[in-house]
């Protein structure tokens, strides 16, 4: 039960009314902290790698790292490729051993988005991998993909229904008012739109732009049927703030790098545990 695909890790979310957190990582320490948090709370977990992290580590290296950590715990862990704009990269990740990939063709035409998604879905089925796609545009910045407020179009429920019927994707990210990165003011989430989409689309729904969303809004999203919630920017800040703080308190004569990085695991773990409890996924395996 340790290393699974996205469909498996989300399978009970709709009927039991909880969401699984997808947490982006940037190094060994935060992967370990993310999985530790889920293990402590007996929760399913998604470990997400962006395209920039793939370029930094390599696909096979990421699979080896996450699979090794996952096999040491008794919870379901899904390794997910986040926001890939490349069909080829999705295929390469699946072959390398990712349990799930996101093909993000939302910046293309509706027809091209369907075309790319179908191609990835058909390829993934041969390997038992899951596929997430996006319809509408989630605003902000994610891995150097910039969507302005003006272009952050909310998902049309009818389009979402037709998109699912054409692609049979496992999970669908929808734009309902959140944005990637830090918010300058509290986001205004269109819960009525989310509920309408939930009633029309049978696959798992995904919320991107989870950093800075109030807990009450997360819980309402889950009540409306959201199955997966992405958190990335918040963990980046925890990671970098921790390193900066450790550099200030650890002796300059210290040459053991672990003295600087060990606290990252602990602080990431604390941050992820809070989100798991908010999403209601604790004790859900």
C-alpha positions as MATLAB code, in Angstrom:
seq = 'XXXXXXXXXXXXXXXXXXXXXXXXXXXXXXXXXXXXXXXXXXXXXXXXXXXXXXXXXXXXXXXXXXXXXXXXXXXXXXXXXXXXXXXXXXXXXXXXXXXXXXXXXXXXXXXXXXXXXXXXXXXXXXXXXXXXXXXXXXXXXXXXXXXXXXXXXXXXXXXXXXXXXXXXXXXXXXXXXXXXXXXXXXXXXXXXXXXXXXXXXXXXXXXXXXXXXXXXXXXXXXXXXXXXXXXXXXXXXXXXXXXXXXXXXXXXXXXXXXXXXXXXXXXXXXXXXXXXXXXXXXXXX';
ca = [
       0.000    0.000    0.000;
       2.984    2.326    0.113;
       3.684    3.507   -3.469;
       0.443    4.063   -5.403;
      -1.143    6.067   -8.211;
      -3.394    9.110   -7.829;
      -6.627    7.216   -8.382;
      -5.787    4.908   -5.492;
      -4.741    7.641   -3.088;
      -7.960    9.611   -3.772;
     -10.390    6.679   -3.956;
     -12.260    7.365   -0.688;
     -12.224   11.153   -0.765;
     -15.669   11.796   -2.235;
     -17.682    9.352   -0.167;
     -15.844   10.102    3.091;
     -15.670   13.897    2.537;
     -11.958   14.610    2.831;
      -9.195   15.850    0.542;
      -5.638   14.592    0.133;
      -2.893   17.193    0.182;
      -0.437   17.365   -2.713;
       2.727   18.956   -1.371;
       5.473   20.210   -3.660;
       9.040   19.410   -2.622;
      12.453   20.846   -3.445;
      14.877   18.483   -1.697;
      15.277   15.363    0.391;
      14.456   17.098    3.656;
      10.996   18.277    2.640;
      10.080   14.937    1.015;
      10.932   13.239    4.309;
       9.039   15.857    6.302;
       5.951   15.534    4.086;
       5.863   11.735    4.356;
       6.662   11.790    8.088;
       3.678   14.087    8.684;
       1.326   11.763    6.834;
       2.733    8.697    8.559;
       2.234   10.230   12.008;
      -1.404   11.029   11.169;
      -2.164    7.790    9.303;
      -3.040    9.790    6.196;
      -2.669    9.238    2.452;
      -0.285   11.726    0.849;
       0.766   13.089   -2.545;
       4.361   14.199   -3.095;
       4.507   16.563   -6.064;
       7.460   17.403   -8.313;
       7.358   20.489  -10.529;
       9.095   20.708  -13.902;
      11.894   22.780  -12.372;
      12.480   20.111   -9.706;
      12.558   17.459  -12.437;
      15.224   19.459  -14.262;
      17.163   19.852  -11.016;
      17.023   16.198   -9.859;
      16.172   14.035  -12.871;
      13.126   11.789  -13.224;
      14.722    8.491  -12.197;
      16.470   10.111   -9.237;
      13.141   11.494   -7.976;
      11.453    8.110   -8.339;
      14.255    6.426   -6.417;
      14.102    8.998   -3.625;
      10.331    9.004   -3.142;
       9.851    5.257   -3.655;
      12.533    4.545   -1.057;
      10.907    6.829    1.503;
       7.420    5.499    0.689;
       8.454    1.874    1.177;
       9.592    2.657    4.716;
       6.075    3.670    5.847;
       2.651    1.994    6.010;
       0.609    4.702    4.288;
      -0.249    5.217    0.596;
       2.172    7.653   -1.072;
       1.666    8.961   -4.603;
       4.469   10.594   -6.595;
       2.916   13.183   -8.894;
       4.360   15.285  -11.732;
       2.855   18.737  -11.268;
       1.969   21.218  -14.038;
       3.793   19.611  -16.938;
       3.100   21.560  -20.109;
       4.888   18.843  -22.091;
       3.202   15.654  -23.274;
       6.621   14.072  -23.772;
       7.714   14.866  -20.204;
       4.508   13.276  -18.892;
       5.282   10.112  -20.836;
       8.898   10.066  -19.658;
       7.780   10.487  -16.033;
       5.320    7.608  -16.342;
       7.965    5.323  -17.809;
      10.387    6.364  -15.033;
       7.871    5.282  -12.396;
       5.719    8.294  -11.427;
       2.318    7.145  -10.214;
       0.594   10.225  -11.559;
       1.178   13.118  -13.959;
      -0.545   16.404  -14.627;
      -0.716   17.501  -18.236;
      -1.351   21.240  -18.088;
      -2.516   22.324  -21.546;
      -4.934   24.873  -20.084;
      -3.136   27.743  -21.845;
      -3.925   26.133  -25.213;
      -7.247   26.105  -27.005;
     -10.013   23.950  -25.548;
      -9.631   21.488  -28.429;
      -5.833   21.257  -28.057;
      -6.216   20.788  -24.304;
      -8.479   17.809  -24.959;
      -6.092   16.423  -27.592;
      -3.028   16.556  -25.332;
      -4.924   15.174  -22.350;
      -6.318   12.219  -24.317;
      -2.828   11.382  -25.576;
      -1.420   11.313  -22.038;
      -4.407    9.395  -20.624;
      -4.114    6.685  -23.277;
      -0.384    6.346  -22.635;
      -0.794    6.313  -18.841;
      -3.367    3.515  -18.934;
      -0.722    1.129  -20.289;
       1.388    1.683  -17.156;
      -1.311    1.909  -14.505;
      -0.581    5.600  -13.921;
      -3.153    8.321  -13.248;
      -3.616   11.621  -15.070;
      -4.701   15.073  -13.919;
      -5.586   17.878  -16.314;
      -6.727   21.489  -15.926;
      -9.571   23.448  -17.458;
      -9.785   27.187  -16.917;
      -6.760   29.092  -15.667;
      -5.602   29.284  -12.049;
      -3.988   32.706  -11.679;
      -0.560   33.586  -10.278;
       2.864   32.003  -10.807;
       3.634   28.278  -10.716;
       7.092   27.094  -11.758;
       7.558   30.167  -14.036;
       4.124   29.647  -15.641;
       2.494   33.056  -15.211;
      -1.261   33.608  -15.477;
      -2.392   37.208  -14.983;
      -5.533   38.074  -13.055;
      -7.199   39.080  -16.315;
      -6.440   35.686  -17.861;
      -7.413   33.677  -14.795;
     -10.690   32.515  -16.306;
     -12.960   30.543  -14.038;
     -13.908   27.073  -15.183;
     -17.158   26.803  -17.113;
     -19.106   23.871  -15.614;
     -20.495   22.736  -18.972;
     -17.027   22.821  -20.527;
     -15.700   20.790  -17.603;
     -18.373   18.144  -18.149;
     -17.634   17.892  -21.876;
     -13.894   17.844  -21.179;
     -14.226   14.904  -18.814;
     -16.482   13.006  -21.210;
     -13.916   13.477  -24.007;
     -10.827   12.595  -21.959;
     -11.939   10.330  -19.060;
      -9.178   11.963  -17.019;
      -8.727   10.742  -13.413;
      -8.596   14.199  -11.831;
      -9.470   17.682  -13.025;
      -8.067   20.942  -11.681;
     -10.684   23.682  -11.825;
     -10.372   27.450  -11.537;
     -12.784   28.743   -8.892;
     -10.991   31.852   -7.630;
      -7.694   30.666   -6.123;
      -4.226   31.615   -7.390;
      -0.687   30.268   -7.196;
       1.735   32.063   -4.885;
       0.970   34.406   -1.979;
      -2.293   36.332   -1.872;
      -2.351   40.108   -1.355;
      -5.876   39.752    0.008;
      -8.126   36.846    0.944;
      -9.202   34.921   -2.160;
     -12.871   34.921   -3.145;
     -13.796   31.341   -3.969;
     -16.844   30.622   -6.118;
     -18.344   27.757   -4.124;
     -21.539   27.708   -6.175;
     -19.481   27.117   -9.325;
     -17.560   24.344   -7.575;
     -20.767   22.622   -6.491;
     -22.164   22.822  -10.013;
     -18.994   21.291  -11.456;
     -19.076   18.562   -8.802;
     -22.628   17.663   -9.818;
     -21.646   17.403  -13.502;
     -18.177   15.847  -13.398;
     -17.671   12.394  -11.812;
     -13.859   12.428  -11.601;
     -11.839   13.797   -8.699;
     -11.619   17.601   -8.533;
      -8.414   19.455   -7.672;
      -7.799   22.831   -6.037;
      -4.594   24.590   -7.041;
      -3.256   27.648   -5.245;
      -3.718   26.318   -1.722;
      -1.193   28.594    0.000;
      -2.962   31.288    2.004;
      -6.514   29.987    1.630;
      -8.332   30.245    4.990;
      -9.042   26.945    6.748;
     -12.788   27.591    6.647;
     -12.639   27.843    2.852;
     -10.605   24.653    2.567;
     -13.213   22.836    4.637;
     -16.047   24.216    2.554;
     -14.246   23.126   -0.641;
     -13.973   19.627    0.795;
     -17.684   19.676    1.696;
     -18.402   20.622   -1.926;
     -16.471   17.591   -3.161;
     -12.876   18.708   -3.677;
     -10.598   15.642   -3.512;
      -7.058   17.019   -3.914;
      -5.576   20.283   -2.656;
      -2.178   21.538   -3.798;
       0.215   23.358   -1.467;
       3.577   24.537   -2.756;
       4.560   28.134   -2.050;
       3.979   27.824    1.700;
       6.428   24.924    1.961;
       9.052   26.767   -0.074;
       8.887   29.567    2.467;
       9.129   27.150    5.401;
      12.179   25.515    3.804;
      14.058   28.735    2.999;
      13.129   30.498    6.247;
      14.400   27.504    8.219;
      17.748   27.477    6.416;
      18.169   31.206    6.957;
      17.341   30.859   10.648;
      19.710   27.930   11.082;
      22.516   29.863    9.430;
      21.987   32.573   12.025;
      22.092   30.251   15.057;
      24.556   27.517   14.076;
      28.214   28.250   14.711;
      30.151   29.383   11.635;
      32.793   26.814   12.611;
      30.263   23.981   12.214;
      30.963   21.975    9.026;
      28.223   19.328    9.279;
      25.529   20.349    6.736;
      22.922   18.334    8.631;
      23.107   20.888   11.435;
      21.602   23.361    8.953;
      19.110   21.075    7.205;
      17.785   18.786    9.940;
      15.334   21.407   11.192;
      13.809   21.633    7.707;
      12.351   18.145    8.090;
      10.786   19.054   11.442;
       9.325   22.379   10.302;
       7.961   20.946    7.038;
       6.446   18.086    9.003;
       4.679   20.527   11.341;
       3.301   22.598    8.449;
       2.052   19.540    6.547;
       0.407   18.003    9.615;
      -1.676   21.153   10.073;
      -2.855   20.955    6.459;
      -3.662   17.242    6.693;
      -5.897   17.895    9.700;
      -7.572   20.826    7.942;
      -8.224   18.705    4.832;
      -9.660   15.945    7.015;
      -7.388   13.202    5.665;
      -5.951   12.112    9.003;
      -6.835    8.490    9.880;
      -8.228    7.931    6.390;
      -6.247    4.953    5.112;
];
